[in-house]
Amino acid sequence: MNNSVKRLFRSNEPYIFLIIVILGIAVQIRSGQFFTANNIVDLLSALIVPGMFALGEFLALIAGGIDVSFPALASLSAYAVTKLLLDREYQGNVFLAFVIAALIGAVLGALNGLLIGYLNLNAMIVTLGTSSIFQGIMQGTLRANQLAAIPAGMKAFGTTALFRGSNAETGISSMLPMTFLVFVAVCIVMYLLLRYTIFGRGIYAIGGNPASAHAAGFNVRRTKFLMYIMIGIIASLSGICRVCMMQQMHPTNMLGMEMNIIAGVVLGGVSLIGGRGTLTGCILGTFLIVLVENSMILLGIPTTWSNVFVGLVILIGVSVSAYQTMHVRRAKSMNTKEAA
């Protein structure tokens, strides 16, 4: 029991949860509006797309890599699908949009996987490059502009309420859209994949030590290749969710989200050098970023200070991650000396 408690408090999750609770109480004291049904629904709605992006980034960081191309990938696939269905005057449900987006995401993710997995190029440089390529294709080749109308199936999916929360005091009502189910489904698939499959174990093993993972029988190149395909699929599904929720397609409104997403994932305890981290920490860290961004008005703080607070969170998260990495290395070094 004592060892379990010690392991628990060595992780980031309890501290992130505590910070979320304290921040929630502070907002409640300041505004009296935090623990209301509509605000909770608003926070959950705001978590959907960042949460799905975070799950994809979580895979990349666990494997010792990184991906900064997912906002551009999501934008390109979502725009291409929305434009295609509009041009064909498609009147069916949203399922086809998700299928086509997943296929496009798989192809674009395969490009990252080929360069990083099989050619062993630096993940940061590759995804920076492919991010520019994806943006160039969208804005140059496709001549992307804002689409004020979206296909009927996507519109219906984005406006159908899974749950509604009302504030009796203000009369404000908020809707949790059906896209939340997509987020939950991706979380479940990720949990099962990482916990119960050889592929999931291989991602952790590669992040810990690629050479040791290869010696243990994991195909490092293929695992990285398939992993980036998965990241591409998740990013594309996120893009469709974003379009459905916003009821329009804006080519650039997802661009620039990568730093906040990476900050949230790292804040949740995912190691920057790979091999360590949990889905729970990933979601909690991302939720904290969303909470900070969405609580500025309730706290009476000008939204222009949002970047300052998020920047501080990034610095704290990176510092904690660096400290934990140093602590683990020091412990391993001491164990090695004692064994000798």
C-alpha positions in Angstrom: 0.0 0.0 0.0 2.8 2.4 0.9 4.7 1.7 -2.3 1.5 2.3 -4.3 0.9 5.6 -2.6 4.5 6.6 -3.2 4.3 5.7 -6.9 1.0 7.7 -7.2 2.5 10.9 -5.8 5.7 10.5 -7.9 3.4 11.0 -11.0 2.0 14.3 -12.2 -1.7 13.3 -12.2 -2.5 14.0 -8.5 -0.9 17.4 -8.6 -2.6 18.4 -11.9 -5.9 17.2 -10.5 -5.3 19.3 -7.4 -4.4 22.4 -9.4 -7.7 21.9 -11.4 -9.7 21.7 -8.2 -8.0 24.8 -6.7 -8.4 26.8 -9.9 -12.1 25.7 -10.1 -12.7 26.9 -6.5 -10.9 30.2 -7.2 -13.1 30.8 -10.3 -16.2 29.8 -8.2 -15.3 32.3 -5.4 -14.6 35.0 -7.9 -17.6 34.6 -10.2 -20.0 32.0 -8.6 -20.4 30.5 -12.1 -17.8 27.7 -12.3 -19.7 24.8 -10.7 -22.8 25.4 -12.9 -24.1 22.9 -15.4 -23.7 25.2 -18.4 -20.0 26.0 -17.6 -19.1 22.3 -17.1 -20.7 21.5 -20.4 -18.8 24.4 -22.0 -15.5 23.1 -20.6 -16.2 19.5 -21.8 -17.1 20.9 -25.3 -13.9 22.9 -25.4 -11.9 19.8 -24.5 -13.1 17.7 -27.5 -10.8 18.9 -30.2 -7.7 19.7 -28.1 -8.2 16.4 -26.3 -8.2 14.4 -29.5 -5.1 16.4 -30.7 -3.5 15.6 -27.4 -4.0 11.9 -27.8 -2.2 11.9 -31.1 0.7 14.0 -29.7 0.8 11.7 -26.7 1.6 8.8 -29.0 4.5 10.7 -30.7 6.0 11.8 -27.4 5.7 8.4 -25.8 7.7 7.0 -28.7 10.5 9.6 -28.2 9.4 11.7 -31.1 7.2 14.7 -31.6 4.6 16.0 -34.1 3.9 19.6 -34.9 2.1 19.0 -38.2 -1.2 17.8 -36.8 -3.1 21.2 -36.9 -2.1 21.6 -40.6 -2.9 18.0 -41.4 -6.3 18.3 -39.7 -7.0 21.6 -41.5 -6.1 20.1 -44.9 -8.1 16.9 -44.5 -11.2 18.7 -43.0 -11.2 21.3 -45.8 -10.8 18.7 -48.5 -13.6 16.6 -47.2 -16.0 19.5 -46.6 -15.3 21.0 -50.0 -15.7 17.6 -51.7 -19.0 16.8 -50.1 -20.3 20.3 -50.8 -19.4 20.1 -54.5 -21.1 16.7 -54.7 -24.2 18.1 -52.9 -24.0 15.2 -50.5 -27.1 14.9 -48.2 -26.2 11.8 -46.2 -25.0 11.5 -42.7 -21.6 12.4 -41.2 -20.2 8.9 -41.4 -18.9 9.3 -44.9 -17.1 12.5 -43.9 -15.3 10.7 -41.1 -14.3 7.8 -43.4 -12.9 10.0 -46.1 -11.1 12.2 -43.5 -9.6 9.1 -41.9 -8.3 7.9 -45.3 -6.7 11.3 -46.1 -5.2 11.5 -42.6 -3.7 8.0 -43.0 -2.0 9.0 -46.3 -0.7 12.3 -44.8 0.4 10.5 -41.6 2.1 7.9 -43.7 4.4 10.6 -45.2 5.5 11.5 -41.7 5.9 7.8 -40.8 8.0 7.1 -43.9 10.4 9.9 -43.3 10.7 9.4 -39.5 10.3 5.7 -39.2 12.0 4.2 -42.3 14.4 7.1 -43.2 15.2 7.8 -39.5 15.0 11.6 -39.9 14.5 14.0 -37.0 10.8 14.1 -36.1 10.7 17.8 -35.3 12.3 18.8 -38.6 10.2 16.4 -40.6 6.9 17.5 -39.1 7.8 21.2 -39.4 8.4 20.5 -43.1 5.3 18.5 -43.7 3.2 21.2 -41.8 4.4 23.7 -44.4 3.6 21.3 -47.2 0.1 20.6 -45.9 -0.6 24.3 -45.5 0.8 25.0 -49.0 -1.4 22.3 -50.6 -4.5 23.7 -48.8 -3.9 27.4 -49.4 -2.1 27.1 -52.8 -3.4 24.0 -54.7 -6.9 23.9 -53.2 -7.1 27.7 -52.9 -8.8 27.3 -49.5 -11.2 30.0 -48.3 -13.8 30.0 -45.6 -16.8 27.8 -46.2 -19.8 29.3 -44.5 -22.0 26.3 -45.3 -21.2 22.7 -44.5 -22.9 19.4 -45.7 -26.2 18.7 -44.1 -25.0 15.5 -42.3 -22.1 17.3 -40.7 -24.3 20.2 -39.7 -26.9 17.9 -38.1 -24.1 16.0 -36.2 -22.7 19.2 -34.8 -26.0 20.6 -33.7 -27.4 17.5 -32.1 -27.1 17.6 -28.3 -25.8 14.7 -26.3 -26.6 16.7 -23.1 -27.7 20.2 -22.2 -26.7 22.2 -19.2 -28.6 25.2 -18.0 -27.8 27.9 -15.5 -30.9 28.8 -13.5 -29.4 32.1 -12.3 -28.4 33.5 -15.7 -30.8 31.5 -17.9 -27.8 30.5 -20.1 -28.0 27.0 -21.7 -25.1 25.1 -23.2 -25.0 22.0 -25.4 -22.6 19.1 -25.3 -22.5 18.0 -28.9 -22.4 14.4 -30.2 -18.8 15.0 -31.2 -18.0 14.3 -27.6 -18.7 10.6 -28.3 -16.0 10.6 -30.9 -13.5 11.9 -28.4 -14.6 9.2 -25.9 -14.3 6.5 -28.6 -10.8 7.6 -29.4 -9.8 7.5 -25.7 -11.2 4.0 -25.4 -9.4 2.7 -28.5 -6.1 4.3 -27.3 -6.4 2.8 -23.8 -7.0 -0.7 -25.2 -4.3 -0.3 -27.8 -1.6 0.8 -25.3 -2.5 -1.5 -22.5 -3.4 -4.8 -24.3 -1.5 -4.9 -27.6 2.1 -5.6 -28.6 2.0 -2.5 -30.8 1.2 -0.4 -27.7 3.9 -1.9 -25.7 6.3 -1.4 -28.6 5.6 2.4 -28.6 6.6 2.6 -24.9 9.6 0.4 -25.5 10.8 2.5 -28.4 10.5 5.7 -26.4 12.5 4.1 -23.6 15.3 2.8 -25.7 15.0 2.1 -29.5 18.0 -0.3 -29.5 16.7 -2.3 -26.6 13.2 -2.4 -28.2 14.8 -3.8 -31.4 16.7 -6.3 -29.4 13.5 -7.4 -27.6 11.9 -8.1 -31.0 10.0 -5.0 -31.8 10.1 -3.7 -35.3 11.0 -0.1 -34.6 10.6 1.3 -38.1 7.3 -0.3 -38.8 5.9 0.7 -35.3 6.9 4.3 -35.9 5.4 4.2 -39.4 2.1 2.8 -38.2 2.0 5.2 -35.2 2.2 8.3 -37.4 -0.5 6.9 -39.6 -2.7 6.6 -36.4 -1.8 10.2 -35.5 -2.8 11.4 -38.9 -6.2 9.6 -38.6 -6.8 11.0 -35.1 -5.9 14.6 -36.3 -8.3 14.2 -39.3 -11.2 13.0 -37.2 -10.5 16.0 -34.9 -10.7 18.4 -37.9 -14.1 17.0 -38.9 -15.3 17.4 -35.3 -14.1 21.0 -35.3 -16.0 21.8 -38.5 -19.2 20.1 -37.2 -19.0 22.0 -34.0 -18.3 25.4 -35.6 -20.8 24.9 -38.4 -18.3 26.3 -40.9 -14.9 25.5 -42.2 -12.2 28.1 -41.7 -8.9 26.9 -43.2 -6.6 28.5 -40.6 -8.5 28.4 -37.2 -6.7 25.2 -36.1 -3.2 26.4 -37.1 -1.0 27.3 -34.2 -2.6 25.0 -31.6 0.4 22.7 -31.4 2.3 24.5 -28.6 -0.7 24.5 -26.2 -1.4 20.9 -27.0 2.2 19.8 -26.4 2.3 21.9 -23.2 -0.8 20.1 -21.9 0.5 16.7 -22.7 3.9 17.4 -21.1 2.2 19.0 -18.1 0.3 15.8 -17.6 3.6 13.9 -17.0 4.5 12.6 -20.4 8.3 12.6 -20.8 9.9 14.7 -23.5 12.4 12.0 -24.1 9.8 9.3 -24.4 8.9 6.0 -22.7 6.9 7.4 -19.8 3.4 8.9 -19.4 -0.3 7.9 -19.0 -3.5 8.7 -20.9 -5.0 10.0 -17.6 -2.1 12.5 -17.3 -2.4 13.5 -20.9 -6.1 14.3 -20.6 -5.8 16.1 -17.2 -2.9 18.3 -18.5 -4.8 19.2 -21.6 -8.0 19.9 -19.6 -5.9 22.3 -17.4 -4.8 24.3 -20.4 -8.4 24.4 -21.6 -9.5 25.5 -18.2 -7.0 28.3 -18.0 -8.0 29.6 -21.5 -11.7 29.4 -20.8 -11.7 30.8 -17.2 -10.0 34.1 -17.9 -13.3 36.0 -18.3 -14.9 34.4 -15.2 -11.8 35.4 -13.2 -12.1 39.0 -14.6 -8.6 38.8 -16.2 -8.3 40.3 -19.8 -8.0 37.6 -22.4 -4.9 39.3 -23.7 -3.1 37.7 -20.7 -4.0 34.2 -21.9 -0.7 33.7 -23.7 1.2 34.7 -20.5 -0.6 32.2 -18.3 -0.3 29.4 -20.9 3.4 30.3 -21.3 3.9 29.9 -17.6 2.2 26.6 -17.7 4.5 25.4 -20.5 7.6 26.5 -18.5 6.3 24.7 -15.3 5.4 21.6 -17.3 8.8 21.4 -19.0 10.7 22.1 -15.8 8.8 19.3 -13.9 9.4 16.9 -16.8 13.1 17.7 -16.9 13.4 17.3 -13.1 11.7 13.9 -13.2 13.9 12.8 -16.0 17.0 13.8 -14.1 15.7 12.1 -11.0 15.1 8.8 -12.9 18.5 8.9 -14.5 20.2 9.6 -11.1 18.3 6.7 -9.5 19.3 4.3 -12.4 22.9 5.4 -12.1 22.9 4.8 -8.3 21.4 1.3 -8.8 24.0 0.5 -11.4 26.8 1.5 -9.1 25.3 -0.5 -6.2 25.0 -3.6 -8.5 28.7 -3.2 -9.5 
